[in-house]
Amino acid sequence: MSDNVSRKSPYFTIMQAASHLLVKPSTLNKWRHLGIGPVFRTHGGRIVYLIEDLDAWSESQKHQKAFPPVRHKPTSSDDGDNK
C-alpha cells in the first residue's frame, strides 16, 4: 500500500494537463467539448488525462508548414511580356 501512496499518479487534472500542453485550461475545456482535444477519462465525476494520451495527442498535432502557401496573383505588369 505504501508503494501506491509514494508513486506519482499517471493522471493529470485539467490544470496539470493544460500546463503540460502549454495551453490555458479554458482552451483544453473547449477542445474537449468540441471533441478535438486529447482523450480524457472521468474518475468519480472528475475529468483526468493520462500523461501518455496527452503526449500521443501532441505528437499527432505535428505540422511541417504553418499555413498553405500564398498564391501570387498576376497583375497587369506580370503578364509575361518583359520587353
N, CA, C and O of each residue as an XYZ file, in Angstrom:
332
protein
N       0.818     -1.199      0.000
C       0.000      0.000      0.000
C       0.855      1.253      0.000
O       0.512      2.238     -0.654
N       1.959      1.227      0.723
C       2.816      2.405      0.765
C       3.439      2.693     -0.596
O       3.767      3.843     -0.886
N       3.612      1.663     -1.446
C       4.136      1.892     -2.794
C       3.167      2.730     -3.619
O       3.588      3.588     -4.395
N       1.874      2.482     -3.451
C       0.877      3.243     -4.194
C       0.827      4.699     -3.750
O       0.608      5.595     -4.565
N       1.025      4.926     -2.488
C       0.967      6.284     -1.953
C       2.168      7.092     -2.419
O       2.026      8.265     -2.765
N       3.347      6.482     -2.433
C       4.554      7.217     -2.793
C       4.719      7.366     -4.307
O       5.460      8.237     -4.763
N       4.044      6.535     -5.080
C       4.169      6.586     -6.535
C       3.353      7.747     -7.092
O       2.239      8.002     -6.637
N       3.912      8.453     -8.083
C       3.185      9.539     -8.716
C       2.060      8.981     -9.578
O       2.204      7.922    -10.188
N       0.955      9.688     -9.626
C      -0.172      9.271    -10.445
C       0.142      9.501    -11.920
O       0.774     10.501    -12.262
N      -0.286      8.597    -12.801
C      -0.089      8.805    -14.235
C      -1.139      9.743    -14.823
O      -1.139     10.010    -16.025
N      -2.040     10.245    -13.963
C      -3.128     11.092    -14.433
C      -2.897     12.553    -14.053
O      -2.355     12.869    -12.994
N      -3.325     13.418    -14.947
C      -3.259     14.857    -14.719
C      -4.664     15.408    -14.584
O      -5.595     14.928    -15.231
N      -4.813     16.418    -13.741
C      -6.049     17.194    -13.681
C      -6.094     18.095    -14.918
O      -5.141     18.143    -15.696
N      -7.195     18.796    -15.087
C      -7.313     19.729    -16.214
C      -6.205     20.781    -16.135
O      -5.575     21.100    -17.144
N      -5.972     21.310    -14.953
C      -4.931     22.336    -14.779
C      -3.549     21.782    -15.138
O      -2.776     22.435    -15.839
N      -3.248     20.584    -14.656
C      -1.946     19.988    -14.932
C      -1.800     19.651    -16.414
O      -0.742     19.863    -17.005
N      -2.872     19.126    -17.007
C      -2.835     18.768    -18.430
C      -2.644     20.011    -19.295
O      -1.869     19.993    -20.251
N      -3.346     21.081    -18.961
C      -3.199     22.330    -19.717
C      -1.769     22.849    -19.607
O      -1.182     23.282    -20.599
N      -1.223     22.806    -18.426
C       0.155     23.239    -18.219
C       1.123     22.367    -19.025
O       2.067     22.879    -19.625
N       0.893     21.074    -19.040
C       1.739     20.138    -19.784
C       1.724     20.448    -21.277
O       2.751     20.333    -21.946
N       0.554     20.845    -21.805
C       0.416     21.153    -23.232
C       0.684     22.625    -23.555
O       0.625     23.035    -24.714
N       0.975     23.404    -22.531
C       1.254     24.841    -22.689
C       0.061     25.613    -23.254
O       0.220     26.493    -24.100
N      -1.137     25.266    -22.773
C      -2.357     25.981    -23.151
C      -3.117     26.342    -21.879
O      -2.800     25.858    -20.793
N      -4.114     27.189    -22.029
C      -4.954     27.556    -20.895
C      -5.951     26.437    -20.614
O      -6.347     25.720    -21.533
N      -6.362     26.277    -19.356
C      -7.392     25.283    -19.045
C      -8.672     25.504    -19.854
O      -9.329     24.538    -20.243
N      -9.029     26.756    -20.111
C     -10.243     27.032    -20.894
C     -10.100     26.518    -22.326
O     -11.086     26.094    -22.930
N      -8.889     26.551    -22.872
C      -8.655     26.009    -24.211
C      -8.842     24.500    -24.201
O      -9.475     23.945    -25.099
N      -8.302     23.843    -23.203
C      -8.450     22.397    -23.077
C      -9.928     22.020    -22.897
O     -10.392     21.035    -23.471
N     -10.656     22.797    -22.107
C     -12.095     22.560    -21.938
C     -12.840     22.712    -23.259
O     -13.705     21.899    -23.584
N     -12.508     23.744    -24.013
C     -13.151     23.981    -25.304
C     -12.865     22.825    -26.259
O     -13.776     22.316    -26.913
N     -11.606     22.415    -26.337
C     -11.250     21.284    -27.201
C     -12.026     20.035    -26.816
O     -12.489     19.298    -27.686
N     -12.173     19.788    -25.503
C     -12.880     18.608    -25.037
C     -14.345     18.663    -25.467
O     -14.892     17.655    -25.915
N     -14.974     19.805    -25.341
C     -16.384     19.942    -25.725
C     -16.572     19.831    -27.232
O     -17.605     19.347    -27.696
N     -15.580     20.275    -27.999
C     -15.642     20.185    -29.459
C     -15.195     18.813    -29.976
O     -15.381     18.492    -31.149
N     -14.612     18.021    -29.095
C     -14.149     16.692    -29.496
C     -12.875     16.708    -30.315
O     -12.623     15.787    -31.092
N     -12.060     17.758    -30.147
C     -10.836     17.865    -30.947
C      -9.563     17.789    -30.113
O      -8.461     17.857    -30.656
N      -9.704     17.653    -28.836
C      -8.536     17.613    -27.954
C      -8.124     16.193    -27.629
O      -8.626     15.238    -28.222
N      -7.212     16.060    -26.691
C      -6.770     14.734    -26.280
C      -7.892     13.964    -25.577
O      -8.796     14.555    -24.988
N      -7.813     12.639    -25.652
C      -8.814     11.817    -24.966
C      -8.691     12.035    -23.468
O      -7.618     12.356    -22.957
N      -9.796     11.857    -22.779
C      -9.838     12.066    -21.330
C     -10.638     10.953    -20.692
O     -11.288     10.163    -21.377
N     -10.584     10.901    -19.397
C     -11.326      9.921    -18.613
C     -12.074     10.653    -17.507
O     -11.729     11.780    -17.149
N     -13.091     10.008    -16.975
C     -13.746     10.551    -15.791
C     -13.581      9.532    -14.667
O     -13.916      8.357    -14.814
N     -13.075      9.997    -13.578
C     -12.895      9.185    -12.376
C     -13.727      9.822    -11.284
O     -13.373     10.876    -10.756
N     -14.835      9.180    -10.945
C     -15.706      9.735     -9.907
C     -16.255     11.094    -10.274
O     -16.453     11.935     -9.397
N     -16.504     11.327    -11.544
C     -17.016     12.612    -11.996
C     -15.937     13.646    -12.277
O     -16.235     14.730    -12.778
N     -14.695     13.325    -11.961
C     -13.583     14.242    -12.185
C     -12.921     13.912    -13.527
O     -12.652     12.745    -13.810
N     -12.661     14.910    -14.340
C     -12.001     14.726    -15.633
C     -10.498     14.649    -15.401
O      -9.908     15.515    -14.755
N      -9.894     13.600    -15.937
C      -8.451     13.419    -15.831
C      -7.898     13.006    -17.184
O      -8.611     12.473    -18.034
N      -6.620     13.264    -17.359
C      -5.921     12.933    -18.599
C      -4.730     12.055    -18.273
O      -3.948     12.368    -17.376
N      -4.590     10.965    -18.994
C      -3.423     10.115    -18.861
C      -2.255     10.799    -19.567
O      -2.395     11.253    -20.702
N      -1.133     10.874    -18.916
C       0.020     11.587    -19.457
C       0.388     11.072    -20.847
O       0.677     11.861    -21.746
N       0.378      9.761    -21.022
C       0.724      9.183    -22.326
C      -0.266      9.607    -23.412
O       0.122      9.776    -24.568
N      -1.545      9.782    -23.053
C      -2.539     10.244    -24.022
C      -2.271     11.689    -24.437
O      -2.440     12.043    -25.604
N      -1.859     12.515    -23.494
C      -1.519     13.903    -23.828
C      -0.351     13.948    -24.798
O      -0.372     14.690    -25.780
N       0.671     13.145    -24.512
C       1.850     13.129    -25.381
C       1.519     12.565    -26.760
O       2.032     13.055    -27.766
N       0.665     11.536    -26.821
C       0.266     10.960    -28.107
C      -0.543     11.968    -28.916
O      -0.349     12.096    -30.125
N      -1.452     12.687    -28.250
C      -2.239     13.703    -28.953
C      -1.322     14.814    -29.471
O      -1.465     15.265    -30.607
N      -0.393     15.246    -28.641
C       0.542     16.284    -29.059
C       1.352     15.822    -30.270
O       1.570     16.587    -31.209
N       1.785     14.589    -30.239
C       2.554     14.034    -31.365
C       1.714     14.047    -32.647
O       2.242     14.268    -33.737
N       0.417     13.811    -32.512
C      -0.464     13.786    -33.692
C      -0.708     15.186    -34.257
O      -1.255     15.326    -35.351
N      -0.313     16.202    -33.530
C      -0.538     17.588    -33.952
C       0.655     18.191    -34.686
O       0.682     19.394    -34.946
N       1.641     17.361    -35.021
C       2.829     17.891    -35.704
C       2.474     18.362    -37.113
O       1.681     17.733    -37.814
N       3.071     19.473    -37.507
C       2.860     20.047    -38.834
C       4.203     20.493    -39.385
O       5.098     20.892    -38.640
N       4.325     20.419    -40.697
C       5.560     20.891    -41.322
C       5.436     22.338    -41.778
O       6.434     23.052    -41.871
N       4.221     22.767    -42.059
C       4.002     24.138    -42.502
C       2.916     24.757    -41.637
O       1.978     24.080    -41.216
N       3.053     26.037    -41.382
C       2.063     26.722    -40.558
C       0.780     26.998    -41.334
O      -0.317     26.856    -40.794
N       0.914     27.389    -42.591
C      -0.235     27.758    -43.411
C      -0.003     27.284    -44.833
O       1.140     27.049    -45.225
N      -1.069     27.137    -45.615
C      -0.863     26.807    -47.024
C      -0.079     27.926    -47.700
O      -0.152     29.078    -47.274
N       0.664     27.600    -48.742
C       1.442     28.645    -49.411
C       0.536     29.721    -50.001
O      -0.560     29.433    -50.480
N       1.003     30.940    -49.959
C       0.265     32.062    -50.534
C       0.481     32.034    -52.043
O       1.617     31.996    -52.517
N      -0.599     32.053    -52.776
C      -0.505     32.045    -54.240
C      -0.417     33.479    -54.736
O      -1.199     34.342    -54.336
N       0.524     33.709    -55.591
C       0.731     35.028    -56.178
C      -0.265     35.226    -57.303
O      -0.318     34.422    -58.233
N      -1.051     36.280    -57.230
C      -1.995     36.606    -58.297
C      -1.296     37.538    -59.276
O      -0.802     38.594    -58.882
N      -1.252     37.152    -60.560
C      -0.573     38.006    -61.540
C      -1.276     39.356    -61.679
O      -2.504     39.445    -61.651
N      -0.478     40.382    -61.825
C      -1.003     41.724    -62.094
C      -0.740     42.035    -63.553
O      -0.105     41.246    -64.252
N      -1.213     43.154    -64.009
C      -1.026     43.522    -65.412
C       0.463     43.651    -65.767
O       0.835     43.466    -66.926
N       1.310     43.963    -64.790
C       2.740     44.073    -65.058
C       3.419     42.703    -65.057
O       4.585     42.596    -65.437
N       2.702     41.648    -64.632
C       3.246     40.287    -64.589
C       2.689     39.427    -65.713
O       2.520     38.222    -65.533
N       2.399     40.018    -66.872
C       1.765     39.244    -67.916
C       2.733     38.390    -68.730
O       2.331     37.734    -69.692
N       3.980     38.397    -68.352
C       4.961     37.568    -69.033
C       5.685     38.304    -70.150
O       6.665     37.790    -70.689
N       5.224     39.492    -70.507
C       5.904     40.289    -71.527
C       6.940     41.179    -70.861
O       6.596     42.194    -70.256
N       8.166     40.813    -70.969
C       9.228     41.602    -70.353
C      10.014     42.341    -71.427
O      11.227     42.161    -71.535
N       9.351     43.159    -72.212
C      10.010     43.909    -73.289
C      10.603     45.172    -72.802
O      11.194     45.918    -73.583
